[in-house]
Amino acid sequence: MEASAIRAIFFDMDGVLYDSMPNHEYTWINSLKEFGIDFQPEEAYMNEGRTGYSTIRIAFQKYLNRQPSKEEEEAAYQLKTELMNKRPAATIFPHMQELIHQLKSCGIKIFVVTGSRQPALVSKLNTDFAIDAACIISGADVEQGKPHPEPYLKAWERSGYDKNECIVVENAPMGVESAKAAGLYTIAVNTGKLNDQVLLEAGADELYADSQQLSLVLKKIDHEKR
């Protein structure tokens, strides 16, 4: 995709902006263990991007061969939230703050599209990246989370640009599938435990190994627009 044509970039949050997936892995394993579910580490990465309730339903169906009751859904989600609040704060990936600042300074509109619905989300993204609420699509904003296209379609609609002027940056197969289903060019950065092929098979147009490689590529946009 021509860098000069890009007007908006939609970033996933966990695993793209923040090195937060180890915390999600720990909290999913330990919250679902309370319900007799032996959730495996890689499943946190395979399901990353879904809404929390959707992941709970999938885990119950896979391991217990049934759907959770409403009470079980709420209890599992509440336990995961409590465990997450006790975890060390996730660090920002190297180069990402500088990258976001440079992209915004050359007129690129930045959105964050995440399955998370934590109350502190907006203030955290505003403090760390100067991204305001209008440019955040969270799990609370959608009826259907990733891999459904709704989250990225909402971001695209809010951007006001044509689809060929927007790109997505994702780290998870569910997110890649969501972005591609929305008709958007998608870059994957593999910061987790999955094999590269998983992201390519999900439909990623480009794949990079870490935030440093991603930053070098996206900074070309800045150079071409100045």
N, C-alpha and C positions, 0 to 999 in steps of 0.2 A: 504494500500500500504506500502511495506517495505521501511522505511526511508533510509536505506543504498543504495537502488537502485536509489534514486533520484539524477539527475544530473542538472536539470534546473527547475526553478519555474517561471511561467508567472503570474504576478500580474496585476489586473485591477488597475486603478488609483483613480478615484473618488469613495469615499465610502470605499476604501480599504487602500490606502496610506494616503489620505487626507480626512478630514471631510468636504468635499466640496458639498455634495448633498443638504444641506439647501440652498446654493447659487444657485444651478441649479433649485431647486424647485421655488424659488422666481423669477428668471429671466425667466423661461419658462412661469410661470403664467402671469407675467406682460408684456412680449413681445407679447404673443399671444392674450392677452386682447385687444391690439390695433387693432386686426383684427376681433373682435367680438367673440373670442373663450374663453369659460369659462373653461380653462384647470385646472384639479383638482390636488391637491398636490400629491396624491399617483401615479398619472400618470408620474410624473417626475422620480419616482423610477422604475415603470414598464417599462419605455422606456429607462432607463439609459443604456448606452452602444451603442445605435444606433448612427449613424451619425446625426448631427444637422438637416441637410436637410431632412433626412428620418423622424425624429420626426415631423417636420413641415408639411410634406405631410400627415402623419397619422392623425395629429390634424385637418387639414383642411378637410380631408375626413370624419372624425368622426363627427365633429361639424358643418361643413358647407356643407357637402355632395358634395364636389367637390375637385379637385386638385388645389393647388395654381399656379398662374402664376409664371414664372421665376422671375419677378420683385418682387412679394410678397415673394417668398422664400428668395431672397437676402435681402429684407427689414427686414423680421422677424429675419433672422440670424444676420444681422448687429445690430438690436436693442437688441437682447439677448446678443451679445458680448459687446455692450456699457454698458448695465446694469451690466453685470458681472464685467467689469472693475471698476465699482463704488462700488462693494461690498467689505466688509472686506476680507482680504486674508484668505483662508482656512487654518486651523491648521493641522499639521501632527498628525495622530492618535497616541495615546500613544503606546510605545514599538516598533513602526514600523522601526524607524531609526536603533535602536539597533539590531533588528531582521535581517534587510537586511544586515547590516555590518557583523553580525555573519555568516549568510549563505554564503556570498561572501568569507569570510575568510576561510571557509572550502571547497571551491572549487565549490560551487553551482553557476551556471550561472543564473543571474537574468534578466528578461525581464519585460517591462511594455507594456500592450496591452490596448489601450484606444480609445474610439470613438472621443475624443477631437482632434482638429487640430489647437489649439491656437499657435501662433508663439513663445511664451515664454516657451513652454512646455519642450523642450530639455534642456535649460539652468536651468530651475527650478528643473527638476529631477536630473540633474547632480550635482547641488549645494546641494540639500537636501539628495540625496541617492547615489551619485557617479555613476549614470547610464548614459552611453553615448548614442549618437544618434543611433548607430548600434543596440542597444538593446531596442529600442522603436518602437512599431508598433502603429501609430496614425491613426486618421480618414483620413489623407492625403495619407496614404500608401495603402489604400484598395479601391477596386471598390465597394464592398458590406460590410457594417458594421455588427455588431452583430444584430440579432442572427445568421446570416450566419456564417459558420465556417471559412471563409477566414482570419479574423484577427488572430485567434489562429493557423491556419495552417501556416501562414507566420512566426509567432514566432517559431513554431516547426521546420520549415525548416531552419531558421537562427540558431537555437540552435545546429544543427548537431547531435542531440541525437535521440534515438528511442523513440517512444511515451510512452512506459512503463517506461521511465526514466524521464518523465516530468509530472508536475502537475500544475494546474491552481488554483488561488485564486480569487474569484469573490464575489460581493455583490448583483448583480442584476439578475433577471431571464433571461433577454436577453443575458447577458454574460455567464450564466451557460449553456443556450441552445447552444450558439456558441461553447463553449469549448467541450461540450459533442458531438456535431455534428462533431467536429474535432477529436474525438476519444481520448480525454484526461481526465485523472482522475481529478475531480473538487471538491475543497473545497469551501464552501460558508460561508461568515461571514455576519451576518445580522445586519448591522449598521444603517439601515434606518427604514422606517415606515411599511414595509410589514410584513405580517404574515409569520412565518417560513415555513408553508406548501407551500407557493408560490415558494420558492426556492427549496424545496424538490421535488415538482411536476415538476419543470423545469429540474430536473435530478441530483441535487447535490449529490455527494457521501458521503460527510460529511458536517455538519453544526455546526457553532460556533456562540456565541452570540455577541462577541466583539473582538477588537484587542488584548486584554490581553489573552483570551482563545486561539486565533489563534497563538499568539506568543509562548505560552507554548507548543503547539502541534508541531509547526515547529522547535522549538529549539531542539527537539529530534533528528532531522536530524544532527544538529551540533554535538551533543553528540555522536551519533553513528559513525560519520566519523572521530572523533579525536582518 
